[in-house]
Amino acid sequence: MSNNQDTSPTTAQYSYHRSTDGCDDTFLIEDADGQCILQLHFWDEPDTSEAPIAEAKAQMLVAALNLTGGGWVLPPYPDWTLYHDKQIAAIWGIEDVQELRPDLTADQAWEILQRVAHVHDRNHGITRQTLRQTAEEMFPKKRSRRPKRTDRKSNL
């Protein structure tokens, strides 16, 4: 039974390139923006054929992804990836920072998250207080000067 979907190649939205993660050799499958959506890991040992087989898989995956029709591709959700590896993580976003400091831009909030990711106390984790404190260190609130209060009685 034919599914009547257009399976002709599109302009290359997806591509791959060879890389390494410090341990394994990899082929990274990337979208048009250069965002990695899939890593294909292999060991390139001289006495094996893993590298050419891994590259053939990368080529097939990219060719399939570049077909038109049939839906769209999303990278795996962090929760699914963590669940698969039996791990958990708390996710903090720029919205969390801006909830604490509405005066900050999205770029400033992102700078705070990047700093916190590298300098937080690993024994206590990342908390709202950690975000608030880092925001104040990086982007101190401008203190508004209050006009001096005059004593009304002395003016009478």
HELIX and SHEET records of a PDB file:
HELIX    1   1 GLU A   50  LEU A   65  1                                  16    
HELIX    2   2 PRO A   78  HIS A   84  1                                   7    
HELIX    3   3 ILE A   94  LEU A  100  1                                   7    
HELIX    4   4 ALA A  106  VAL A  119  1                                  14    
HELIX    5   5 ARG A  128  MET A  138  1                                  11    
HELIX    6   6 ARG A  152  ASN A  155  1                                   4    
SHEET    1   A 3 SER A  15  THR A  20  0                                        
SHEET    2   A 3 ASP A  25  GLU A  30 -1                                        
SHEET    3   A 3 CYS A  36  PHE A  42 -1                                        
END                                                                             
